[in-house]
Amino acid sequence: MKDYAWYKAHGICWTCREREAMQGKTRCAECAELIRAKKNYLYSENAEYREYQKKYLKEWKSRNPEKLKIYESRKSEYNRRYRNGY
Ligand SMILES: [Zn+2]
């Protein structure tokens, strides 16, 4: 079985194992583009999710001010304990 080093040494794309790799790269242009697009897609999805989480948390805080107080007090309690090493 041929491994990563073999493909790299022979200048063949490691991802599709068919096309020639770009100069100084381990992937061909097509695979590089595909992976770039995939990364961009994942990142944009995560950005949306993060935005959603932020919005949800803000809403939750405004809807539950007394719960937030408890949460905050517990957090400071936790921090105090953590600092004192219990
Ligand atoms: Zn390729």
PDB file of the backbone (N, CA, C, O) and the ligand in Angstrom, with CONECT records:
HET     ZN  A 101       1
ATOM      1  N   MET A   1       0.837  -1.207   0.000  1.00  0.00           N
ATOM      2  CA  MET A   1       0.000   0.000   0.000  1.00  0.00           C
ATOM      3  C   MET A   1       0.870   1.254   0.000  1.00  0.00           C
ATOM      4  O   MET A   1       1.827   1.379   0.764  1.00  0.00           O
ATOM      5  N   LYS A   2       0.507   2.157  -0.868  1.00  0.00           N
ATOM      6  CA  LYS A   2       1.260   3.414  -0.954  1.00  0.00           C
ATOM      7  C   LYS A   2       0.777   4.387   0.115  1.00  0.00           C
ATOM      8  O   LYS A   2      -0.420   4.493   0.382  1.00  0.00           O
ATOM      9  N   ASP A   3       1.707   5.080   0.708  1.00  0.00           N
ATOM     10  CA  ASP A   3       1.324   5.999   1.774  1.00  0.00           C
ATOM     11  C   ASP A   3       1.565   7.463   1.384  1.00  0.00           C
ATOM     12  O   ASP A   3       2.008   7.794   0.284  1.00  0.00           O
ATOM     13  N   TYR A   4       1.246   8.299   2.350  1.00  0.00           N
ATOM     14  CA  TYR A   4       1.341   9.749   2.178  1.00  0.00           C
ATOM     15  C   TYR A   4       2.701  10.171   1.617  1.00  0.00           C
ATOM     16  O   TYR A   4       2.784  10.986   0.698  1.00  0.00           O
ATOM     17  N   ALA A   5       3.767   9.598   2.189  1.00  0.00           N
ATOM     18  CA  ALA A   5       5.118   9.978   1.776  1.00  0.00           C
ATOM     19  C   ALA A   5       5.373   9.629   0.304  1.00  0.00           C
ATOM     20  O   ALA A   5       6.047  10.360  -0.423  1.00  0.00           O
ATOM     21  N   TRP A   6       4.814   8.492  -0.106  1.00  0.00           N
ATOM     22  CA  TRP A   6       5.007   8.058  -1.491  1.00  0.00           C
ATOM     23  C   TRP A   6       4.372   9.055  -2.459  1.00  0.00           C
ATOM     24  O   TRP A   6       4.997   9.486  -3.428  1.00  0.00           O
ATOM     25  N   TYR A   7       3.136   9.406  -2.181  1.00  0.00           N
ATOM     26  CA  TYR A   7       2.428  10.370  -3.044  1.00  0.00           C
ATOM     27  C   TYR A   7       3.136  11.714  -3.062  1.00  0.00           C
ATOM     28  O   TYR A   7       3.264  12.363  -4.100  1.00  0.00           O
ATOM     29  N   LYS A   8       3.595  12.111  -1.872  1.00  0.00           N
ATOM     30  CA  LYS A   8       4.288  13.389  -1.741  1.00  0.00           C
ATOM     31  C   LYS A   8       5.583  13.353  -2.566  1.00  0.00           C
ATOM     32  O   LYS A   8       5.885  14.300  -3.293  1.00  0.00           O
ATOM     33  N   ALA A   9       6.332  12.274  -2.451  1.00  0.00           N
ATOM     34  CA  ALA A   9       7.607  12.142  -3.148  1.00  0.00           C
ATOM     35  C   ALA A   9       7.411  12.121  -4.664  1.00  0.00           C
ATOM     36  O   ALA A   9       8.264  12.601  -5.411  1.00  0.00           O
ATOM     37  N   HIS A  10       6.286  11.562  -5.114  1.00  0.00           N
ATOM     38  CA  HIS A  10       6.033  11.457  -6.541  1.00  0.00           C
ATOM     39  C   HIS A  10       5.216  12.618  -7.097  1.00  0.00           C
ATOM     40  O   HIS A  10       4.875  12.638  -8.280  1.00  0.00           O
ATOM     41  N   GLY A  11       4.911  13.567  -6.251  1.00  0.00           N
ATOM     42  CA  GLY A  11       4.186  14.764  -6.703  1.00  0.00           C
ATOM     43  C   GLY A  11       2.771  14.454  -7.163  1.00  0.00           C
ATOM     44  O   GLY A  11       2.248  15.092  -8.076  1.00  0.00           O
ATOM     45  N   ILE A  12       2.158  13.470  -6.521  1.00  0.00           N
ATOM     46  CA  ILE A  12       0.773  13.125  -6.854  1.00  0.00           C
ATOM     47  C   ILE A  12      -0.131  13.565  -5.701  1.00  0.00           C
ATOM     48  O   ILE A  12       0.222  13.460  -4.527  1.00  0.00           O
ATOM     49  N   CYS A  13      -1.306  14.061  -6.080  1.00  0.00           N
ATOM     50  CA  CYS A  13      -2.259  14.554  -5.090  1.00  0.00           C
ATOM     51  C   CYS A  13      -2.591  13.472  -4.056  1.00  0.00           C
ATOM     52  O   CYS A  13      -2.970  12.355  -4.405  1.00  0.00           O
ATOM     53  N   TRP A  14      -2.441  13.827  -2.790  1.00  0.00           N
ATOM     54  CA  TRP A  14      -2.663  12.897  -1.704  1.00  0.00           C
ATOM     55  C   TRP A  14      -4.156  12.649  -1.497  1.00  0.00           C
ATOM     56  O   TRP A  14      -4.542  11.590  -1.002  1.00  0.00           O
ATOM     57  N   THR A  15      -4.987  13.602  -1.865  1.00  0.00           N
ATOM     58  CA  THR A  15      -6.414  13.498  -1.590  1.00  0.00           C
ATOM     59  C   THR A  15      -7.142  12.618  -2.614  1.00  0.00           C
ATOM     60  O   THR A  15      -7.866  11.701  -2.228  1.00  0.00           O
ATOM     61  N   CYS A  16      -6.960  12.887  -3.911  1.00  0.00           N
ATOM     62  CA  CYS A  16      -7.651  12.072  -4.910  1.00  0.00           C
ATOM     63  C   CYS A  16      -6.762  10.940  -5.426  1.00  0.00           C
ATOM     64  O   CYS A  16      -7.259   9.965  -5.990  1.00  0.00           O
ATOM     65  N   ARG A  17      -5.488  11.067  -5.238  1.00  0.00           N
ATOM     66  CA  ARG A  17      -4.497  10.065  -5.649  1.00  0.00           C
ATOM     67  C   ARG A  17      -4.544   9.799  -7.159  1.00  0.00           C
ATOM     68  O   ARG A  17      -4.196   8.713  -7.623  1.00  0.00           O
ATOM     69  N   GLU A  18      -4.975  10.798  -7.901  1.00  0.00           N
ATOM     70  CA  GLU A  18      -5.060  10.645  -9.349  1.00  0.00           C
ATOM     71  C   GLU A  18      -4.276  11.726 -10.073  1.00  0.00           C
ATOM     72  O   GLU A  18      -3.428  11.447 -10.920  1.00  0.00           O
ATOM     73  N   ARG A  19      -4.583  12.973  -9.715  1.00  0.00           N
ATOM     74  CA  ARG A  19      -3.993  14.097 -10.431  1.00  0.00           C
ATOM     75  C   ARG A  19      -2.633  14.486  -9.845  1.00  0.00           C
ATOM     76  O   ARG A  19      -2.249  14.074  -8.751  1.00  0.00           O
ATOM     77  N   GLU A  20      -1.944  15.284 -10.616  1.00  0.00           N
ATOM     78  CA  GLU A  20      -0.648  15.774 -10.198  1.00  0.00           C
ATOM     79  C   GLU A  20      -0.832  16.861  -9.136  1.00  0.00           C
ATOM     80  O   GLU A  20      -1.718  17.707  -9.256  1.00  0.00           O
ATOM     81  N   ALA A  21       0.000  16.836  -8.109  1.00  0.00           N
ATOM     82  CA  ALA A  21      -0.082  17.843  -7.061  1.00  0.00           C
ATOM     83  C   ALA A  21       0.503  19.164  -7.553  1.00  0.00           C
ATOM     84  O   ALA A  21       1.344  19.194  -8.451  1.00  0.00           O
ATOM     85  N   MET A  22       0.045  20.238  -6.951  1.00  0.00           N
ATOM     86  CA  MET A  22       0.590  21.553  -7.301  1.00  0.00           C
ATOM     87  C   MET A  22       2.024  21.656  -6.796  1.00  0.00           C
ATOM     88  O   MET A  22       2.434  20.933  -5.888  1.00  0.00           O
ATOM     89  N   GLN A  23       2.766  22.559  -7.396  1.00  0.00           N
ATOM     90  CA  GLN A  23       4.165  22.768  -7.024  1.00  0.00           C
ATOM     91  C   GLN A  23       4.277  23.074  -5.525  1.00  0.00           C
ATOM     92  O   GLN A  23       3.672  24.019  -5.018  1.00  0.00           O
ATOM     93  N   GLY A  24       5.066  22.251  -4.837  1.00  0.00           N
ATOM     94  CA  GLY A  24       5.281  22.485  -3.405  1.00  0.00           C
ATOM     95  C   GLY A  24       4.092  22.147  -2.536  1.00  0.00           C
ATOM     96  O   GLY A  24       4.086  22.460  -1.345  1.00  0.00           O
ATOM     97  N   LYS A  25       3.063  21.500  -3.122  1.00  0.00           N
ATOM     98  CA  LYS A  25       1.872  21.144  -2.346  1.00  0.00           C
ATOM     99  C   LYS A  25       1.666  19.627  -2.395  1.00  0.00           C
ATOM    100  O   LYS A  25       2.265  18.924  -3.209  1.00  0.00           O
ATOM    101  N   THR A  26       0.819  19.156  -1.517  1.00  0.00           N
ATOM    102  CA  THR A  26       0.536  17.724  -1.520  1.00  0.00           C
ATOM    103  C   THR A  26      -0.825  17.432  -2.144  1.00  0.00           C
ATOM    104  O   THR A  26      -1.291  16.292  -2.156  1.00  0.00           O
ATOM    105  N   ARG A  27      -1.463  18.509  -2.671  1.00  0.00           N
ATOM    106  CA  ARG A  27      -2.776  18.323  -3.291  1.00  0.00           C
ATOM    107  C   ARG A  27      -2.806  18.988  -4.665  1.00  0.00           C
ATOM    108  O   ARG A  27      -2.048  19.917  -4.946  1.00  0.00           O
ATOM    109  N   CYS A  28      -3.703  18.486  -5.510  1.00  0.00           N
ATOM    110  CA  CYS A  28      -3.908  19.126  -6.798  1.00  0.00           C
ATOM    111  C   CYS A  28      -4.812  20.347  -6.601  1.00  0.00           C
ATOM    112  O   CYS A  28      -5.390  20.532  -5.530  1.00  0.00           O
ATOM    113  N   ALA A  29      -4.926  21.165  -7.630  1.00  0.00           N
ATOM    114  CA  ALA A  29      -5.691  22.402  -7.524  1.00  0.00           C
ATOM    115  C   ALA A  29      -7.154  22.114  -7.201  1.00  0.00           C
ATOM    116  O   ALA A  29      -7.775  22.829  -6.414  1.00  0.00           O
ATOM    117  N   GLU A  30      -7.691  21.078  -7.804  1.00  0.00           N
ATOM    118  CA  GLU A  30      -9.112  20.754  -7.610  1.00  0.00           C
ATOM    119  C   GLU A  30      -9.412  20.339  -6.174  1.00  0.00           C
ATOM    120  O   GLU A  30     -10.398  20.776  -5.580  1.00  0.00           O
ATOM    121  N   CYS A  31      -8.546  19.489  -5.627  1.00  0.00           N
ATOM    122  CA  CYS A  31      -8.767  19.035  -4.256  1.00  0.00           C
ATOM    123  C   CYS A  31      -8.548  20.178  -3.269  1.00  0.00           C
ATOM    124  O   CYS A  31      -9.261  20.288  -2.272  1.00  0.00           O
ATOM    125  N   ALA A  32      -7.571  21.018  -3.548  1.00  0.00           N
ATOM    126  CA  ALA A  32      -7.297  22.154  -2.681  1.00  0.00           C
ATOM    127  C   ALA A  32      -8.521  23.069  -2.637  1.00  0.00           C
ATOM    128  O   ALA A  32      -8.908  23.565  -1.579  1.00  0.00           O
ATOM    129  N   GLU A  33      -9.110  23.277  -3.794  1.00  0.00           N
ATOM    130  CA  GLU A  33     -10.293  24.135  -3.896  1.00  0.00           C
ATOM    131  C   GLU A  33     -11.469  23.514  -3.152  1.00  0.00           C
ATOM    132  O   GLU A  33     -12.227  24.200  -2.466  1.00  0.00           O
ATOM    133  N   LEU A  34     -11.599  22.210  -3.303  1.00  0.00           N
ATOM    134  CA  LEU A  34     -12.694  21.488  -2.650  1.00  0.00           C
ATOM    135  C   LEU A  34     -12.576  21.597  -1.130  1.00  0.00           C
ATOM    136  O   LEU A  34     -13.561  21.839  -0.432  1.00  0.00           O
ATOM    137  N   ILE A  35     -11.364  21.415  -0.638  1.00  0.00           N
ATOM    138  CA  ILE A  35     -11.139  21.453   0.804  1.00  0.00           C
ATOM    139  C   ILE A  35     -11.322  22.878   1.336  1.00  0.00           C
ATOM    140  O   ILE A  35     -11.849  23.079   2.430  1.00  0.00           O
ATOM    141  N   ARG A  36     -10.885  23.847   0.558  1.00  0.00           N
ATOM    142  CA  ARG A  36     -11.052  25.243   0.942  1.00  0.00           C
ATOM    143  C   ARG A  36     -12.543  25.573   1.063  1.00  0.00           C
ATOM    144  O   ARG A  36     -12.976  26.225   2.013  1.00  0.00           O
ATOM    145  N   ALA A  37     -13.315  25.106   0.079  1.00  0.00           N
ATOM    146  CA  ALA A  37     -14.753  25.366   0.068  1.00  0.00           C
ATOM    147  C   ALA A  37     -15.435  24.697   1.263  1.00  0.00           C
ATOM    148  O   ALA A  37     -16.330  25.271   1.884  1.00  0.00           O
ATOM    149  N   LYS A  38     -15.001  23.487   1.571  1.00  0.00           N
ATOM    150  CA  LYS A  38     -15.556  22.744   2.693  1.00  0.00           C
ATOM    151  C   LYS A  38     -15.273  23.475   4.002  1.00  0.00           C
ATOM    152  O   LYS A  38     -16.148  23.610   4.857  1.00  0.00           O
ATOM    153  N   LYS A  39     -14.039  23.942   4.140  1.00  0.00           N
ATOM    154  CA  LYS A  39     -13.644  24.670   5.346  1.00  0.00           C
ATOM    155  C   LYS A  39     -14.464  25.938   5.493  1.00  0.00           C
ATOM    156  O   LYS A  39     -14.947  26.262   6.578  1.00  0.00           O
ATOM    157  N   ASN A  40     -14.612  26.650   4.384  1.00  0.00           N
ATOM    158  CA  ASN A  40     -15.395  27.880   4.400  1.00  0.00           C
ATOM    159  C   ASN A  40     -16.828  27.601   4.812  1.00  0.00           C
ATOM    160  O   ASN A  40     -17.427  28.355   5.580  1.00  0.00           O
ATOM    161  N   TYR A  41     -17.370  26.510   4.292  1.00  0.00           N
ATOM    162  CA  TYR A  41     -18.741  26.141   4.588  1.00  0.00           C
ATOM    163  C   TYR A  41     -18.885  25.831   6.076  1.00  0.00           C
ATOM    164  O   TYR A  41     -19.813  26.310   6.729  1.00  0.00           O
ATOM    165  N   LEU A  42     -17.971  25.033   6.605  1.00  0.00           N
ATOM    166  CA  LEU A  42     -18.017  24.680   8.018  1.00  0.00           C
ATOM    167  C   LEU A  42     -17.882  25.920   8.884  1.00  0.00           C
ATOM    168  O   LEU A  42     -18.575  26.075   9.890  1.00  0.00           O
ATOM    169  N   TYR A  43     -16.977  26.799   8.474  1.00  0.00           N
ATOM    170  CA  TYR A  43     -16.752  28.004   9.267  1.00  0.00           C
ATOM    171  C   TYR A  43     -17.997  28.881   9.272  1.00  0.00           C
ATOM    172  O   TYR A  43     -18.382  29.417  10.311  1.00  0.00           O
ATOM    173  N   SER A  44     -18.620  29.025   8.116  1.00  0.00           N
ATOM    174  CA  SER A  44     -19.796  29.889   8.028  1.00  0.00           C
ATOM    175  C   SER A  44     -20.934  29.295   8.857  1.00  0.00           C
ATOM    176  O   SER A  44     -21.708  30.022   9.480  1.00  0.00           O
ATOM    177  N   GLU A  45     -21.023  27.964   8.856  1.00  0.00           N
ATOM    178  CA  GLU A  45     -22.041  27.303   9.664  1.00  0.00           C
ATOM    179  C   GLU A  45     -21.796  27.558  11.142  1.00  0.00           C
ATOM    180  O   GLU A  45     -22.720  27.858  11.897  1.00  0.00           O
ATOM    181  N   ASN A  46     -20.540  27.434  11.539  1.00  0.00           N
ATOM    182  CA  ASN A  46     -20.194  27.664  12.935  1.00  0.00           C
ATOM    183  C   ASN A  46     -20.456  29.099  13.340  1.00  0.00           C
ATOM    184  O   ASN A  46     -20.912  29.371  14.450  1.00  0.00           O
ATOM    185  N   ALA A  47     -20.162  30.017  12.430  1.00  0.00           N
ATOM    186  CA  ALA A  47     -20.383  31.431  12.725  1.00  0.00           C
ATOM    187  C   ALA A  47     -21.861  31.684  12.973  1.00  0.00           C
ATOM    188  O   ALA A  47     -22.229  32.437  13.874  1.00  0.00           O
ATOM    189  N   GLU A  48     -22.703  31.050  12.167  1.00  0.00           N
ATOM    190  CA  GLU A  48     -24.143  31.196  12.338  1.00  0.00           C
ATOM    191  C   GLU A  48     -24.579  30.619  13.670  1.00  0.00           C
ATOM    192  O   GLU A  48     -25.410  31.195  14.373  1.00  0.00           O
ATOM    193  N   TYR A  49     -24.012  29.483  14.004  1.00  0.00           N
ATOM    194  CA  TYR A  49     -24.366  28.812  15.243  1.00  0.00           C
ATOM    195  C   TYR A  49     -23.939  29.657  16.445  1.00  0.00           C
ATOM    196  O   TYR A  49     -24.684  29.801  17.415  1.00  0.00           O
ATOM    197  N   ARG A  50     -22.734  30.209  16.364  1.00  0.00           N
ATOM    198  CA  ARG A  50     -22.242  31.059  17.449  1.00  0.00           C
ATOM    199  C   ARG A  50     -23.140  32.270  17.636  1.00  0.00           C
ATOM    200  O   ARG A  50     -23.431  32.687  18.757  1.00  0.00           O
ATOM    201  N   GLU A  51     -23.571  32.824  16.511  1.00  0.00           N
ATOM    202  CA  GLU A  51     -24.450  33.991  16.536  1.00  0.00           C
ATOM    203  C   GLU A  51     -25.769  33.616  17.206  1.00  0.00           C
ATOM    204  O   GLU A  51     -26.311  34.374  18.010  1.00  0.00           O
ATOM    205  N   TYR A  52     -26.265  32.456  16.866  1.00  0.00           N
ATOM    206  CA  TYR A  52     -27.509  31.955  17.429  1.00  0.00           C
ATOM    207  C   TYR A  52     -27.371  31.767  18.934  1.00  0.00           C
ATOM    208  O   TYR A  52     -28.249  32.167  19.699  1.00  0.00           O
ATOM    209  N   GLN A  53     -26.272  31.160  19.352  1.00  0.00           N
ATOM    210  CA  GLN A  53     -26.036  30.930  20.773  1.00  0.00           C
ATOM    211  C   GLN A  53     -25.999  32.243  21.539  1.00  0.00           C
ATOM    212  O   GLN A  53     -26.594  32.366  22.609  1.00  0.00           O
ATOM    213  N   LYS A  54     -25.300  33.218  20.984  1.00  0.00           N
ATOM    214  CA  LYS A  54     -25.164  34.535  21.609  1.00  0.00           C
ATOM    215  C   LYS A  54     -26.530  35.164  21.787  1.00  0.00           C
ATOM    216  O   LYS A  54     -26.858  35.692  22.849  1.00  0.00           O
ATOM    217  N   LYS A  55     -27.330  35.097  20.711  1.00  0.00           N
ATOM    218  CA  LYS A  55     -28.661  35.687  20.718  1.00  0.00           C
ATOM    219  C   LYS A  55     -29.545  34.971  21.736  1.00  0.00           C
ATOM    220  O   LYS A  55     -30.280  35.610  22.489  1.00  0.00           O
ATOM    221  N   TYR A  56     -29.467  33.659  21.753  1.00  0.00           N
ATOM    222  CA  TYR A  56     -30.288  32.866  22.655  1.00  0.00           C
ATOM    223  C   TYR A  56     -29.942  33.180  24.107  1.00  0.00           C
ATOM    224  O   TYR A  56     -30.831  33.350  24.941  1.00  0.00           O
ATOM    225  N   LEU A  57     -28.665  33.256  24.398  1.00  0.00           N
ATOM    226  CA  LEU A  57     -28.205  33.538  25.757  1.00  0.00           C
ATOM    227  C   LEU A  57     -28.688  34.911  26.214  1.00  0.00           C
ATOM    228  O   LEU A  57     -29.115  35.085  27.355  1.00  0.00           O
ATOM    229  N   LYS A  58     -28.615  35.867  25.318  1.00  0.00           N
ATOM    230  CA  LYS A  58     -29.058  37.225  25.626  1.00  0.00           C
ATOM    231  C   LYS A  58     -30.552  37.218  25.947  1.00  0.00           C
ATOM    232  O   LYS A  58     -30.997  37.847  26.907  1.00  0.00           O
ATOM    233  N   GLU A  59     -31.310  36.499  25.131  1.00  0.00           N
ATOM    234  CA  GLU A  59     -32.756  36.408  25.342  1.00  0.00           C
ATOM    235  C   GLU A  59     -33.061  35.730  26.658  1.00  0.00           C
ATOM    236  O   GLU A  59     -33.921  36.168  27.422  1.00  0.00           O
ATOM    237  N   TRP A  60     -32.344  34.656  26.907  1.00  0.00           N
ATOM    238  CA  TRP A  60     -32.554  33.901  28.135  1.00  0.00           C
ATOM    239  C   TRP A  60     -32.269  34.786  29.357  1.00  0.00           C
ATOM    240  O   TRP A  60     -33.014  34.760  30.337  1.00  0.00           O
ATOM    241  N   LYS A  61     -31.209  35.550  29.289  1.00  0.00           N
ATOM    242  CA  LYS A  61     -30.834  36.438  30.398  1.00  0.00           C
ATOM    243  C   LYS A  61     -31.907  37.473  30.666  1.00  0.00           C
ATOM    244  O   LYS A  61     -32.218  37.774  31.818  1.00  0.00           O
ATOM    245  N   SER A  62     -32.476  38.020  29.588  1.00  0.00           N
ATOM    246  CA  SER A  62     -33.494  39.049  29.770  1.00  0.00           C
ATOM    247  C   SER A  62     -34.824  38.440  30.226  1.00  0.00           C
ATOM    248  O   SER A  62     -35.623  39.106  30.884  1.00  0.00           O
ATOM    249  N   ARG A  63     -35.053  37.188  29.877  1.00  0.00           N
ATOM    250  CA  ARG A  63     -36.291  36.518  30.274  1.00  0.00           C
ATOM    251  C   ARG A  63     -36.210  35.973  31.701  1.00  0.00           C
ATOM    252  O   ARG A  63     -37.229  35.854  32.381  1.00  0.00           O
ATOM    253  N   ASN A  64     -35.005  35.643  32.151  1.00  0.00           N
ATOM    254  CA  ASN A  64     -34.849  35.039  33.474  1.00  0.00           C
ATOM    255  C   ASN A  64     -33.857  35.814  34.334  1.00  0.00           C
ATOM    256  O   ASN A  64     -32.778  35.310  34.649  1.00  0.00           O
ATOM    257  N   PRO A  65     -34.217  37.030  34.710  1.00  0.00           N
ATOM    258  CA  PRO A  65     -33.252  37.821  35.474  1.00  0.00           C
ATOM    259  C   PRO A  65     -32.921  37.204  36.835  1.00  0.00           C
ATOM    260  O   PRO A  65     -31.789  37.311  37.306  1.00  0.00           O
ATOM    261  N   GLU A  66     -33.917  36.553  37.471  1.00  0.00           N
ATOM    262  CA  GLU A  66     -33.637  35.967  38.795  1.00  0.00           C
ATOM    263  C   GLU A  66     -32.760  34.721  38.671  1.00  0.00           C
ATOM    264  O   GLU A  66     -31.904  34.465  39.518  1.00  0.00           O
ATOM    265  N   LYS A  67     -32.986  33.949  37.603  1.00  0.00           N
ATOM    266  CA  LYS A  67     -32.127  32.783  37.363  1.00  0.00           C
ATOM    267  C   LYS A  67     -30.700  33.222  37.049  1.00  0.00           C
ATOM    268  O   LYS A  67     -29.722  32.593  37.451  1.00  0.00           O
ATOM    269  N   LEU A  68     -30.628  34.316  36.324  1.00  0.00           N
ATOM    270  CA  LEU A  68     -29.311  34.839  35.968  1.00  0.00           C
ATOM    271  C   LEU A  68     -28.550  35.235  37.236  1.00  0.00           C
ATOM    272  O   LEU A  68     -27.346  35.007  37.353  1.00  0.00           O
ATOM    273  N   LYS A  69     -29.294  35.841  38.197  1.00  0.00           N
ATOM    274  CA  LYS A  69     -28.684  36.244  39.466  1.00  0.00           C
ATOM    275  C   LYS A  69     -28.110  35.026  40.184  1.00  0.00           C
ATOM    276  O   LYS A  69     -26.994  35.053  40.702  1.00  0.00           O
ATOM    277  N   ILE A  70     -28.908  33.953  40.199  1.00  0.00           N
ATOM    278  CA  ILE A  70     -28.450  32.713  40.838  1.00  0.00           C
ATOM    279  C   ILE A  70     -27.219  32.188  40.114  1.00  0.00           C
ATOM    280  O   ILE A  70     -26.224  31.793  40.722  1.00  0.00           O
ATOM    281  N   TYR A  71     -27.327  32.200  38.817  1.00  0.00           N
ATOM    282  CA  TYR A  71     -26.209  31.710  38.013  1.00  0.00           C
ATOM    283  C   TYR A  71     -24.945  32.511  38.296  1.00  0.00           C
ATOM    284  O   TYR A  71     -23.866  31.948  38.484  1.00  0.00           O
ATOM    285  N   GLU A  72     -25.093  33.829  38.323  1.00  0.00           N
ATOM    286  CA  GLU A  72     -23.937  34.698  38.564  1.00  0.00           C
ATOM    287  C   GLU A  72     -23.361  34.473  39.958  1.00  0.00           C
ATOM    288  O   GLU A  72     -22.144  34.443  40.142  1.00  0.00           O
ATOM    289  N   SER A  73     -24.252  34.316  40.938  1.00  0.00           N
ATOM    290  CA  SER A  73     -23.776  34.123  42.308  1.00  0.00           C
ATOM    291  C   SER A  73     -23.069  32.775  42.447  1.00  0.00           C
ATOM    292  O   SER A  73     -22.073  32.643  43.158  1.00  0.00           O
ATOM    293  N   ARG A  74     -23.616  31.780  41.745  1.00  0.00           N
ATOM    294  CA  ARG A  74     -22.970  30.463  41.777  1.00  0.00           C
ATOM    295  C   ARG A  74     -21.602  30.525  41.119  1.00  0.00           C
ATOM    296  O   ARG A  74     -20.646  29.881  41.550  1.00  0.00           O
ATOM    297  N   LYS A  75     -21.543  31.308  40.080  1.00  0.00           N
ATOM    298  CA  LYS A  75     -20.289  31.437  39.347  1.00  0.00           C
ATOM    299  C   LYS A  75     -19.223  32.066  40.248  1.00  0.00           C
ATOM    300  O   LYS A  75     -18.078  31.615  40.284  1.00  0.00           O
ATOM    301  N   SER A  76     -19.620  33.113  40.974  1.00  0.00           N
ATOM    302  CA  SER A  76     -18.651  33.766  41.855  1.00  0.00           C
ATOM    303  C   SER A  76     -18.290  32.851  43.024  1.00  0.00           C
ATOM    304  O   SER A  76     -17.159  32.833  43.508  1.00  0.00           O
ATOM    305  N   GLU A  77     -19.304  32.090  43.459  1.00  0.00           N
ATOM    306  CA  GLU A  77     -19.055  31.109  44.517  1.00  0.00           C
ATOM    307  C   GLU A  77     -18.044  30.074  44.041  1.00  0.00           C
ATOM    308  O   GLU A  77     -17.109  29.707  44.752  1.00  0.00           O
ATOM    309  N   TYR A  78     -18.262  29.624  42.829  1.00  0.00           N
ATOM    310  CA  TYR A  78     -17.359  28.645  42.245  1.00  0.00           C
ATOM    311  C   TYR A  78     -15.947  29.211  42.127  1.00  0.00           C
ATOM    312  O   TYR A  78     -14.965  28.545  42.455  1.00  0.00           O
ATOM    313  N   ASN A  79     -15.864  30.457  41.650  1.00  0.00           N
ATOM    314  CA  ASN A  79     -14.559  31.092  41.479  1.00  0.00           C
ATOM    315  C   ASN A  79     -13.846  31.264  42.814  1.00  0.00           C
ATOM    316  O   ASN A  79     -12.634  31.078  42.913  1.00  0.00           O
ATOM    317  N   ARG A  80     -14.622  31.624  43.848  1.00  0.00           N
ATOM    318  CA  ARG A  80     -14.053  31.827  45.178  1.00  0.00           C
ATOM    319  C   ARG A  80     -13.466  30.504  45.690  1.00  0.00           C
ATOM    320  O   ARG A  80     -12.348  30.445  46.203  1.00  0.00           O
ATOM    321  N   ARG A  81     -14.275  29.445  45.527  1.00  0.00           N
ATOM    322  CA  ARG A  81     -13.828  28.130  45.970  1.00  0.00           C
ATOM    323  C   ARG A  81     -12.584  27.697  45.205  1.00  0.00           C
ATOM    324  O   ARG A  81     -11.641  27.132  45.759  1.00  0.00           O
ATOM    325  N   TYR A  82     -12.624  27.987  43.916  1.00  0.00           N
ATOM    326  CA  TYR A  82     -11.522  27.573  43.065  1.00  0.00           C
ATOM    327  C   TYR A  82     -10.238  28.273  43.490  1.00  0.00           C
ATOM    328  O   TYR A  82      -9.169  27.666  43.542  1.00  0.00           O
ATOM    329  N   ARG A  83     -10.365  29.557  43.791  1.00  0.00           N
ATOM    330  CA  ARG A  83      -9.192  30.340  44.212  1.00  0.00           C
ATOM    331  C   ARG A  83      -8.641  29.818  45.524  1.00  0.00           C
ATOM    332  O   ARG A  83      -7.430  29.728  45.722  1.00  0.00           O
ATOM    333  N   ASN A  84      -9.579  29.468  46.438  1.00  0.00           N
ATOM    334  CA  ASN A  84      -9.149  28.994  47.756  1.00  0.00           C
ATOM    335  C   ASN A  84      -8.730  27.530  47.743  1.00  0.00           C
ATOM    336  O   ASN A  84      -8.240  26.998  48.740  1.00  0.00           O
ATOM    337  N   GLY A  85      -8.932  26.896  46.605  1.00  0.00           N
ATOM    338  CA  GLY A  85      -8.565  25.488  46.505  1.00  0.00           C
ATOM    339  C   GLY A  85      -9.423  24.593  47.359  1.00  0.00           C
ATOM    340  O   GLY A  85      -8.968  23.544  47.813  1.00  0.00           O
ATOM    341  N   TYR A  86     -10.668  24.993  47.587  1.00  0.00           N
ATOM    342  CA  TYR A  86     -11.676  24.280  48.392  1.00  0.00           C
ATOM    343  C   TYR A  86     -11.295  24.163  49.869  1.00  0.00           C
ATOM    344  O   TYR A  86     -12.048  23.591  50.658  1.00  0.00           O
TER     345      TYR A  86
HETATM  346 ZN    ZN A 101      -6.549  15.834  -6.092  1.00  0.00          ZN2+
END
